[in-house]
Amino acid sequence: MIDLPDFDADNFIEEACAFIKQKVEESNSKGVVLGLSGGIDSTVVACLAVRALGSHNVKAFVLPSSTTSDEDLYDANLIKTMLDIQVEYILLDDIYEEFLSLCDMDYLPNDNIDLARMNVKPRLRMTFLYYFASIYNSLVIGTGNKTEYYVGYFTKYGDGGVDFSPIADLYKQDVRMLAKKLGVPSSIIEKAPSAGLTSNQTDESELGLSYYYVDRIVYLYVEKCFDAEKISGELELSLNDVEHIIKLIDSSQHKRLTAPILKKNDSKN
């Protein structure tokens, strides 16, 4: 079975802390703000930020809704206590429902309405984080990992709307290794990852494969430039499963790029 490249978690912790410090200093900011979900990714980033900047320079916000699980809320509070950081809780339901009611128009097509509604929550969270980042003269630190980044499993200008990302080059497997090194509670490491945008939702059920295989498809396709048939053979997966993940990677490229700008000279060609 294909494995991922070796990952030195101890060395990465040092590099990540230096990176966080550098970005804060370069921007003449006082610290960082982040959304704390109770999941492994945001927990790892919170741990790194506290190591780099001290707990007094890290502000976390728990931004739940009716679809957020009690387990995630419990784990977010667990991390608040463990890291001794300032955490504020803001329930999104009222503003979310008000937004949807303002957009309730009879003539709208229904084909994409469920996806559009789900993406509202991450964009509301991003708005809150940048509001408080401005007040605290801080940067919004990202919590997304490499696997999610390449398959587009994030909301454009939602959880993808950040100032910098310390773990966006780590596969999910790497994040789990890092979490163990950082002393993250096993309940968080072993919990099924979920975006919490719908009730009882999990990342792997939406992606259609476990992160074990998605990690490796991303690695072989993006870094090794293998085609779908070769990946299918190497991982002993069906071609349909591999092509599904590759389609996610290819179709989400726009999420990973800055908005294209038409240059004046281009219009003459």
Residue, then its C-alpha position, 0 to 999 in steps of 0.5 A: m500500500i502506498d504511504l504518505p511522505d515521512f512527516d517529522a511532527d516535532n520539527f513541524i511544531e517548531e517551524a509552525c510556531a516560527f511561521i505564526k510569529q512571523k506573520v503576526e509580526e509582519s502585519n504589525s498585529k497583536g495576535v490571532v483569532l480563530g474559529l474553534s469548532g471542537g474538531i481536530d484541525s482547529t484544536v491543533v491550530a489553537c495549540l500551535a498559536v498558543r505555543a507561538l504567541g502565548s494564550h493572551n494573544v489568541k482569541a477563539f470563537v465558538l460559533p455553533s448553530s442548531t446542527t452543531s453536536d453537543e460533543d463538539l461544544y464539549d470538546a471546544n470547552l475542553i480546549k478552552t480550559m486546556l489552553d487557558i484562552q479567551v473563548e466567546y460563544i455566539l449562536l448563529d441560528d437567529i442571524y442565519e434564519e433572518f438571512l434566509s427569510l430575507c432571501d426567500m423568493d418564490y421565483l428562485p430555482n431549487d437545484n442548488i438551494d440546499l448547498a447555498r444555504m449550507n454555505v451561509k454558515p461558514r460565511l457568517r463565521m468568517t464575518f464574525l472572525y474578521y469583525f473581532a480580528s479588526i477590533y483586536n488588531s489581529l489576524v484570522i488564522g486558518t484551520g484547514n488541512k491539505t486534504e480538504y484544501y485540494v478536494g475543495y472541502f471548504t467554503k469559498y470566502g467562508d472557512g477558506g477566508v483567512d489571513f494565513s494557514p499554518i496546517a494547509d500543507l498537512y494531510k489529515q494523517d499528518v494532522r492526527m500525528l501532530a495532534k498526538k504530539l501536542g497532547v490533544p485529547s484522544s476523544i478529539i483525535e478519534k472523533a469522526p470529522s464533521a463540518g457540522l453544517t447539517s445534523n449527523q453529517t460527517d466529512e467522510s460520508e460526504l466525500g464518499l471515502s475515508y480520509y485514509y484513501v482521500d489523503r493518498i489519492v490527493y498525494l498521488y494525483v497532485e504530488k506524484c502526477f499519477d492518472a486515475e487508472k494508476i492510482s486505482g491500481e496502486l490503492e486497490l480502489s475502484l476507478n469510479d471512487v478515484e475519479h470522483i475524488i479527482k473530479l473534486i480536485d479539478s473542479s475546485q481549482h477556482k477556490r485555491l486561486t485568487a480572483p482572476i484579473l483581466k490585464k489591459n493588454d490581454s483585451k487587445n489579443 
